Amino acid sequence: MKLTIALIAAFCFFLLSIPAVLAQEADYPCYFQSSNHGIVDLSKLCGQSVSPPLSSDAAFLSSFQKLASGYPTPVSQALNQYIGQNQASAIAAAKSTCRVIKLRGASAQETRKRALMSYDAAPSAQAKQQITSSLAVTHYCPELGG
């Protein structure tokens, strides 16, 4: 049991240590990283469009609220408060889910999800992780949906 907790903690630390550049990478399928660590979008040169479009964020937030309404009232209220006050964090968590799947595979995402859920056992936190994981692929990396 202690080994499992240590492994989960180590995995969480690994995920937190992923550079911020990866967060920017997900927004540009074709890019150049300059010497000052800035990201230059080269999508037009590569024949690709920038992904995901801004409307993906609005669709994600709307879907999150719809799924939240299916939970018992106290959990639903906590989820709606979270999404209302932390939209950018919710979107970043969904995009991070896609990055983990792209970089390490679906099994790594499951390990990450379990680690996050063990960190906070509150029903609303558990529901937030479930909703975020289920909507991430649909809205931010549909090519991974299989």
C-alpha angles and dihedrals in degrees: 000000000000090000091053092051091048091050092049091048091049091049091050090050089051091052092049090051095058105118120254088241089076089060089057093043092063091062094056120048090191117034147142123225110217124215090262088056093253119143121234115198110230096171094121091052091049093048093246130118123232111270135239104026118222090254088068089070093053091045091049092050092047092049090048091055092047092052091044090058089063093066126085113283100261092049092043091052092050091049093049091048090050095049092044094052101031108038094139092049092048091050091046090051091053092048089048089054089057092048091052091050092047094046102036108012136246094296090059089052091053090050090049092048092050091048093051092046092050089052092062118021096183111127092237092052091049091049091048091055092047093049094044093049094047095048099040096078093043095052107026110023109020090158087073094053095093 
